[in-house]
Amino acid sequence: MNTNFLSLTLELFVGFFALLVMTKVLGKNQITQLTPFDFISALVLGELVGNAIYDKDIGLHYVLYAVFVWGSLIYTIEMITQKLRESRPWLEGTPSLIISQGKIQYEELKKNKLDLDQLLHLLRDKGVFSVREVEYGILETNGAVNVMRKQQVDFPINRDLQIPAKHVHLPVLLILDGEIIEEGLSKLNKEQSWLLNELFERGISGPKAVFFAEWQNGEGFEIQTY
């Protein structure tokens, strides 16, 4: 009995870290650009590991073999699409123009197995509640819809409002969940004493009382306490 638990624990550890390594090798596009093929590949990879772990007739080496072979196939496809542009339409698909000059392209909807209710839902995800607001709409390979609004309902930009240009800066995280982020202080070339003094001046006893704190050039502190 103890041997079975030890074997299962070992297989779980190996399967977990094997999947972790594989996701690092395959890259972030497995999540950020999740196409239907990527989604199914991830499901199959997890299913292979799960079956290999819980099937008593399959040993630990089969777990690693399943992860390696399936991960290698996914990696090979990714390399092909990166090196050979001609392969991308076949392996990743192509974006479809489903709204053109304000008109819904019925044939494109039909070709992509998309009905009007689904289209309207995807538009609402982008903050568009009427097709009449859209000049162009593109169905991306991951299933999302990106839109170009008609000029009269589009958002103005700073240039349109003649707002003078200025540099933008990323905010620097200084405290998260009551803990000081040393990397943030290093980016600002500041010491902990500087941060503690800033908190004290605002009537905050210390970092343990802070849920979230960041600093941005030109804007100063944003602090939220518990």
C-alpha contacts under 8 A as a table, 3 or more apart, distances in Angstrom:
res1	aa1	res2	aa2	distance
1	M	4	N	5.16
1	M	5	F	6.48
2	N	5	F	5.16
2	N	6	L	6.12
3	T	6	L	5.02
3	T	7	S	6.05
4	N	7	S	5.08
4	N	8	L	6.10
5	F	8	L	5.09
5	F	9	T	6.01
6	L	9	T	5.13
6	L	10	L	6.16
7	S	10	L	5.17
7	S	11	E	6.20
8	L	11	E	5.08
8	L	12	L	6.10
8	L	53	I	7.06
8	L	54	Y	7.75
9	T	12	L	5.12
9	T	13	F	6.23
10	L	13	F	5.19
10	L	14	V	6.18
11	E	14	V	5.09
11	E	15	G	5.89
11	E	53	I	5.98
11	E	60	L	5.86
11	E	63	V	7.62
12	L	15	G	5.09
12	L	16	F	5.91
12	L	53	I	6.79
13	F	16	F	5.15
13	F	17	F	6.24
14	V	17	F	5.40
14	V	18	A	5.88
14	V	63	V	7.96
14	V	64	L	7.70
15	G	18	A	5.06
15	G	19	L	6.16
15	G	49	V	6.31
15	G	53	I	7.61
15	G	63	V	6.47
15	G	64	L	7.15
16	F	19	L	5.35
16	F	20	L	6.24
17	F	20	L	4.78
17	F	21	V	6.07
18	A	21	V	5.22
18	A	22	M	6.13
18	A	64	L	7.00
18	A	67	V	6.92
19	L	22	M	4.96
19	L	23	T	6.17
19	L	67	V	7.08
20	L	23	T	5.34
20	L	24	K	6.44
21	V	24	K	5.16
21	V	25	V	6.24
22	M	25	V	5.03
22	M	26	L	6.08
22	M	67	V	7.71
22	M	71	G	6.46
23	T	26	L	5.14
23	T	27	G	6.17
23	T	28	K	7.69
23	T	30	Q	7.72
24	K	27	G	5.33
24	K	28	K	7.46
25	V	75	Y	7.97
26	L	29	N	7.78
26	L	30	Q	6.99
26	L	71	G	7.78
26	L	74	I	7.63
26	L	75	Y	5.99
26	L	78	E	7.96
27	G	30	Q	6.33
28	K	31	I	5.74
28	K	32	T	6.23
29	N	32	T	4.86
29	N	33	Q	4.88
29	N	34	L	6.80
30	Q	33	Q	6.04
30	Q	34	L	5.53
30	Q	38	D	6.22
30	Q	39	F	7.95
31	I	34	L	5.20
33	Q	142	N	6.28
34	L	37	F	7.90
34	L	38	D	5.60
34	L	39	F	6.12
34	L	142	N	5.58
35	T	38	D	5.10
35	T	39	F	6.20
35	T	92	E	7.22
35	T	141	T	6.04
35	T	142	N	4.24
35	T	143	G	7.33
36	P	39	F	5.05
36	P	40	I	6.21
36	P	142	N	6.66
37	F	40	I	5.26
37	F	41	S	6.03
37	F	92	E	7.58
38	D	41	S	5.01
38	D	42	A	6.13
39	F	42	A	5.27
39	F	43	L	6.35
40	I	43	L	5.07
40	I	44	V	6.14
41	S	44	V	5.16
41	S	45	L	6.08
41	S	74	I	7.40
42	A	45	L	5.10
42	A	46	G	6.24
43	L	46	G	5.24
43	L	47	E	6.09
44	V	47	E	4.92
44	V	48	L	6.02
45	L	48	L	5.19
45	L	49	V	6.42
45	L	66	A	7.86
45	L	67	V	6.63
45	L	70	W	6.56
45	L	71	G	7.54
46	G	49	V	5.25
46	G	50	G	6.11
47	E	50	G	4.98
47	E	51	N	6.02
48	L	51	N	5.30
48	L	52	A	6.04
48	L	63	V	7.69
48	L	66	A	6.35
48	L	67	V	7.42
49	V	52	A	5.08
49	V	53	I	6.09
49	V	63	V	5.73
49	V	66	A	6.86
49	V	67	V	6.80
50	G	53	I	5.23
50	G	54	Y	6.27
51	N	54	Y	5.40
51	N	55	D	5.74
52	A	55	D	5.54
52	A	58	I	5.79
52	A	59	G	7.33
52	A	60	L	7.73
52	A	62	Y	6.47
52	A	63	V	5.31
52	A	66	A	7.94
53	I	56	K	7.74
53	I	58	I	7.33
53	I	59	G	7.73
53	I	60	L	7.40
53	I	63	V	6.66
55	D	58	I	5.55
56	K	59	G	7.39
58	I	62	Y	6.26
58	I	63	V	7.96
59	G	62	Y	5.57
59	G	63	V	7.10
60	L	63	V	5.27
60	L	64	L	6.83
61	H	64	L	5.29
61	H	65	Y	6.09
62	Y	65	Y	4.84
62	Y	66	A	5.95
63	V	66	A	5.31
63	V	67	V	6.35
64	L	67	V	5.23
64	L	68	F	5.99
65	Y	68	F	5.10
65	Y	69	V	6.05
66	A	69	V	5.43
66	A	70	W	6.07
67	V	70	W	5.50
67	V	71	G	5.68
68	F	71	G	5.18
68	F	72	S	5.85
69	V	72	S	5.08
69	V	73	L	6.32
70	W	73	L	5.14
70	W	74	I	6.40
71	G	74	I	5.15
71	G	75	Y	6.05
72	S	75	Y	4.96
72	S	76	T	5.97
73	L	76	T	5.08
73	L	77	I	6.33
74	I	77	I	5.21
74	I	78	E	6.29
75	Y	78	E	5.03
75	Y	79	M	6.20
76	T	79	M	5.11
76	T	80	I	6.17
77	I	80	I	5.08
77	I	81	T	6.26
77	I	91	L	7.72
78	E	81	T	5.27
78	E	82	Q	6.22
79	M	82	Q	5.07
79	M	83	K	6.08
80	I	83	K	5.27
80	I	84	L	5.62
80	I	87	S	7.08
81	T	84	L	5.37
81	T	85	R	6.12
81	T	86	E	7.96
81	T	87	S	5.73
81	T	88	R	5.24
81	T	91	L	7.26
81	T	92	E	7.82
82	Q	85	R	6.73
84	L	87	S	5.62
84	L	88	R	7.32
85	R	88	R	5.56
86	E	89	P	6.84
86	E	90	W	8.00
87	S	90	W	5.48
87	S	91	L	6.08
88	R	91	L	5.16
88	R	92	E	5.14
88	R	93	G	6.43
88	R	94	T	7.66
89	P	92	E	5.57
89	P	93	G	4.33
89	P	94	T	5.26
90	W	93	G	5.71
92	E	141	T	6.89
93	G	141	T	5.83
94	T	140	E	7.21
94	T	141	T	5.93
95	P	138	I	6.38
95	P	139	L	5.48
95	P	140	E	4.57
95	P	141	T	5.54
96	S	108	E	6.79
96	S	138	I	5.51
96	S	139	L	5.05
96	S	140	E	6.71
97	L	100	S	6.61
97	L	105	Q	7.46
97	L	108	E	7.10
97	L	136	Y	7.37
97	L	137	G	6.01
97	L	138	I	4.61
97	L	139	L	6.40
98	I	104	I	5.92
98	I	105	Q	4.95
98	I	106	Y	7.48
98	I	108	E	5.65
98	I	109	L	6.31
98	I	136	Y	7.71
98	I	137	G	5.66
98	I	138	I	5.75
98	I	139	L	6.50
99	I	102	G	6.00
99	I	103	K	5.34
99	I	104	I	4.45
99	I	105	Q	5.55
99	I	134	V	7.53
99	I	135	E	7.03
99	I	136	Y	5.02
99	I	137	G	4.59
99	I	138	I	6.94
100	S	103	K	5.25
100	S	104	I	6.56
100	S	105	Q	6.91
100	S	135	E	6.25
100	S	136	Y	4.82
100	S	137	G	6.73
101	Q	134	V	7.83
101	Q	135	E	4.77
101	Q	136	Y	5.84
102	G	131	V	7.16
102	G	132	R	6.40
102	G	133	E	7.68
102	G	134	V	5.59
102	G	135	E	4.48
102	G	136	Y	6.36
103	K	135	E	7.87
105	Q	108	E	5.48
105	Q	109	L	6.46
106	Y	109	L	5.11
106	Y	110	K	6.18
107	E	110	K	5.03
107	E	111	K	6.07
108	E	111	K	5.01
108	E	112	N	6.19
109	L	112	N	5.25
109	L	113	K	6.10
109	L	114	L	4.97
109	L	115	D	6.51
110	K	113	K	5.09
110	K	114	L	6.11
110	K	115	D	7.38
111	K	114	L	7.75
114	L	118	Q	6.32
114	L	119	L	6.80
115	D	118	Q	5.43
115	D	119	L	6.31
116	L	119	L	4.92
116	L	120	L	6.11
117	D	120	L	5.22
117	D	121	H	6.23
118	Q	121	H	5.03
118	Q	122	L	6.23
119	L	122	L	5.13
119	L	123	L	6.21
120	L	123	L	5.01
120	L	124	R	6.19
120	L	129	F	7.49
120	L	130	S	7.82
120	L	131	V	7.80
121	H	124	R	5.13
121	H	125	D	6.40
122	L	125	D	5.08
122	L	126	K	6.84
122	L	144	A	6.83
122	L	145	V	6.07
123	L	126	K	5.20
123	L	127	G	6.60
123	L	128	V	5.18
123	L	129	F	6.70
123	L	130	S	7.98
123	L	145	V	6.80
123	L	147	V	7.87
124	R	127	G	4.84
124	R	128	V	4.86
124	R	129	F	5.36
125	D	128	V	7.30
126	K	145	V	7.83
126	K	146	N	7.42
126	K	147	V	7.74
128	V	131	V	7.45
128	V	133	E	7.03
128	V	134	V	7.86
129	F	133	E	7.94
130	S	133	E	5.79
130	S	134	V	7.69
131	V	134	V	5.45
132	R	135	E	7.87
133	E	149	R	5.69
133	E	150	K	5.66
133	E	153	V	6.40
134	V	137	G	6.82
134	V	147	V	6.50
134	V	148	M	6.06
134	V	149	R	4.46
134	V	150	K	5.43
135	E	147	V	7.52
135	E	148	M	5.68
135	E	149	R	5.26
135	E	150	K	4.86
136	Y	147	V	5.72
136	Y	148	M	5.11
136	Y	149	R	6.96
137	G	145	V	6.55
137	G	146	N	5.75
137	G	147	V	4.36
137	G	148	M	6.36
138	I	145	V	5.48
138	I	146	N	5.33
138	I	147	V	6.35
139	L	143	G	6.24
139	L	144	A	5.88
139	L	145	V	4.53
139	L	146	N	6.65
140	E	143	G	5.43
140	E	144	A	5.38
140	E	145	V	5.97
140	E	146	N	7.36
141	T	144	A	7.40
149	R	153	V	6.50
149	R	154	D	5.29
150	K	153	V	5.64
150	K	154	D	5.89
151	Q	154	D	5.14
156	P	160	D	5.87
156	P	161	L	6.99
157	I	160	D	5.29
157	I	161	L	6.54
158	N	161	L	5.07
158	N	162	Q	6.00
158	N	163	I	5.19
158	N	164	P	7.76
159	R	162	Q	4.86
159	R	163	I	6.12
159	R	164	P	7.91
160	D	163	I	7.81
169	H	216	Q	6.74
169	H	217	N	6.27
170	L	216	Q	6.62
170	L	217	N	7.98
171	P	214	E	6.32
171	P	215	W	5.63
171	P	216	Q	4.42
171	P	217	N	7.38
172	V	184	G	5.64
172	V	187	K	7.70
172	V	214	E	5.37
172	V	215	W	5.22
172	V	216	Q	6.16
173	L	176	L	7.44
173	L	181	I	6.82
173	L	184	G	5.56
173	L	213	A	6.29
173	L	214	E	4.37
173	L	215	W	6.62
174	L	180	I	5.80
174	L	181	I	4.97
174	L	182	E	7.37
174	L	184	G	5.23
174	L	185	L	6.57
174	L	212	F	7.87
174	L	213	A	5.54
174	L	214	E	5.16
174	L	215	W	7.09
175	I	178	G	6.14
175	I	179	E	5.39
175	I	180	I	4.48
175	I	181	I	5.51
175	I	207	P	6.85
175	I	210	V	6.98
175	I	211	F	7.20
175	I	212	F	5.45
175	I	213	A	4.87
175	I	214	E	6.86
176	L	179	E	5.40
176	L	180	I	6.65
176	L	181	I	7.07
176	L	210	V	7.46
176	L	211	F	5.83
176	L	212	F	4.86
176	L	213	A	6.67
177	D	208	K	7.66
177	D	210	V	6.82
177	D	211	F	4.73
177	D	212	F	6.35
178	G	207	P	5.11
178	G	208	K	4.15
178	G	209	A	6.17
178	G	210	V	5.13
178	G	211	F	5.51
178	G	212	F	7.39
179	E	207	P	6.23
179	E	208	K	6.64
180	I	207	P	6.65
181	I	184	G	5.51
181	I	185	L	6.83
182	E	185	L	5.17
182	E	186	S	6.24
183	E	186	S	5.05
183	E	187	K	6.35
184	G	187	K	5.18
184	G	188	L	6.55
185	L	188	L	5.18
185	L	189	N	5.95
185	L	190	K	5.13
185	L	191	E	6.41
185	L	192	Q	7.36
186	S	189	N	4.81
186	S	190	K	6.25
186	S	191	E	7.90
187	K	190	K	7.82
190	K	194	W	6.48
190	K	195	L	7.81
191	E	194	W	5.49
191	E	195	L	6.97
192	Q	195	L	5.17
192	Q	196	L	6.13
193	S	196	L	5.07
193	S	197	N	6.03
194	W	197	N	5.19
194	W	198	E	6.28
195	L	198	E	5.07
195	L	199	L	6.30
196	L	199	L	5.11
196	L	200	F	6.14
196	L	206	G	6.39
196	L	207	P	7.46
197	N	200	F	4.98
197	N	201	E	6.20
198	E	201	E	5.25
198	E	202	R	6.59
199	L	202	R	5.21
199	L	203	G	6.51
199	L	204	I	5.07
199	L	205	S	6.95
199	L	206	G	6.44
199	L	207	P	7.74
200	F	203	G	5.07
200	F	204	I	5.15
200	F	205	S	6.01
200	F	206	G	7.15
201	E	204	I	7.38
204	I	207	P	7.96
204	I	209	A	6.97
204	I	210	V	7.96
205	S	209	A	6.76
206	G	209	A	5.81
206	G	210	V	7.26
207	P	210	V	5.13
208	K	211	F	7.77
209	A	225	T	5.75
209	A	226	Y	5.98
210	V	213	A	6.96
210	V	223	I	7.19
210	V	224	Q	6.08
210	V	225	T	4.16
210	V	226	Y	5.90
211	F	223	I	7.86
211	F	224	Q	5.69
211	F	225	T	4.91
211	F	226	Y	5.37
212	F	222	E	7.95
212	F	223	I	5.84
212	F	224	Q	5.21
212	F	225	T	6.74
213	A	221	F	7.01
213	A	222	E	5.56
213	A	223	I	4.33
213	A	224	Q	6.30
214	E	221	F	5.77
214	E	222	E	5.36
214	E	223	I	6.63
215	W	219	E	7.41
215	W	220	G	5.31
215	W	221	F	4.50
215	W	222	E	6.32
216	Q	219	E	5.30
216	Q	220	G	5.26
216	Q	221	F	6.63
217	N	220	G	6.12
